[in-house]
Amino acid sequence: MIKLLRVDHRLLHGQVAFSWTSHLGADCILLASDTLLNDELRLTTVKIARPPGIKLVAKNIEDSIKAINSGVTDKYKLFIVTDTIADAARLIEGCNIRSLNLGGTKSGDGKEKLSKAIYVTQAEKEILNTLLQKGIDINIQMIPSERLIHLKHVLNN
């Protein structure tokens, strides 16, 4: 059962590993990323951040979609983390996921600030607007104790 799909450019770190996993009661974290498996240092870092007793799996987006749709993940309370909005949209479309948590995206040139930790390009805004139009519930919340903000209230079209 999918407990949460989250976008966080850092993928797995203390905040995600402990506060969200505990809050969700998750027993498995799926890191869905097309770049992670090719970055040995980053892969080692996320493995170190794994909470004790929690299964950690890293797959590219295509293999993540296949695994979820095959039913192999059904036995887990699954917390999925991806590092980009575009990859989250692919997971939503490929797996019929109905909600998305935005936890952190990098700031940079040409990006609009939507909250203290969410920065989006125009292309990402378009992806998010499309998801909202399809009825996907999208919220911004860095940690579970923080107030949840519905994206539709902060997205300037």
N, C-alpha and C positions, 0 to 999 in steps of 0.2 A: 504494500500500500504506500503510495506516495504521500508523504507528510507535508513536503514543501519543496518548491523549485525556487532557487535563489540565484540572483546575479551578484557576484562579488569578484572584482578583478583580482583579488588576492587569493581566491578560491578558499583555502583552508588555513585558518589562523585561530588564535585563542578565542576570539569573539564568536566565531562560527563553530569551532570545534566543541566548545564547552557550553556556552549559553544557549545556542540554538539547538544543539543536539539534545541537551538535557530538557529544554523547554518542550521540544517536540516528542520526546520519548523515542527518538530514532535509535535504531540499532545498526544501521548501515548508512554510510555516506558514499554517494556516487559523485565523483568529480568528472563532469562531462566537459571535455575541452579538446579541441583539435590541435592545440599547441602544447599542452602539458606533457604529453608522452615523449615529445622530442626535446625536452629541456630537463636534462638529468639533475641539475642543481635544484630547480623548482620542484621536481618530483620528489627528491630527497627531503626537501623542506616540508612539503605537505604531509609526507609520511610521518615525519617527526611530530607534527601537530595533531595527529590522530589521537582522539581520546581513548583511554584504556577500555577494552571490552567492546569497542565499536568496530565493525567491519568497514574497511576502506577499499573502494574500488575506483580505479581511474580508467576511463574509456574515452575514445573519440566520440563525436556526436552521433555518427552513423551507428556505431556499435552500441552506444547507449540506447538509442531508439530501438534497435533490434532486441536488446536484452529486456527492456521494459515491456515491449509488445509481445515477447515470447512467453511472458509470465514467470520467468526465472527470478524476478525481483519481488514477486507477489508475497513471498514469505517474510519479507523484511518490512520494517517501518522505515521507509526510504527517505532520506534527505538528499536532494539533488542540488549540487552547486555547479554553476557554470560561470565562466569569466566574462562573457559578453552578452549583450542584449540580443544580438543576431543569433547566437547559439541557443539562447533561451527560446527564441521564437521558433527555431527549428525543432526543438524538443516539444514545445507546445503543439505545434502542427503535427509532428510525427507521432505523438503519444496521446493526443487529446487531453492535455493537461489544461485545467480551467483557471488556475491562479498563478501569480508570479509575485515574488518578493524581490524588490530592488534594495540591495544592501550597500553597494559601493561600486562606483565606476570612476575611472581616472579623469582628472581635470586635464585640460589642454586647450591649445589654440582651436578656435572654431567650435568650442563646446559651450552649451548653455547650462548654467547651474539650476537644477530643479530643487535641490535640498543641500544640506551641508555635506553630503557624500555622494550625490548623484549628479553627474555631468553627462550631457548627451549631445551628439552631433545631430544635424538636421535629419540625416538618414535614420538614426536611431529613434528620433521623435516620430518619424513616419512609421517605423515598425511598431512602436508603442501605440500610436493612434490606431493602426490597423488592428492590433490585438484588442484594444478597448472596444472598437466597433464590432468585433466578433464576440463580445461579451466576456472577455477574459478579465478577471478581477486582478488588478495590479496595484500593489501597495509599496510604499517606501517605509522601511523600518530597519535600522541598523542592528539593534538588539531587541530581544523580546520585551524588556521593561520600558522601552521607548514608545512614545505615542505613535500609533500607526497612522500614516497619511495615505489617503487614497490618491493615486496618481491623477485621476481625472480632475482633482481640485487644484493641482499645481502645473499641469501641462498646458502651456500656452501654445495654441496652434498657429 
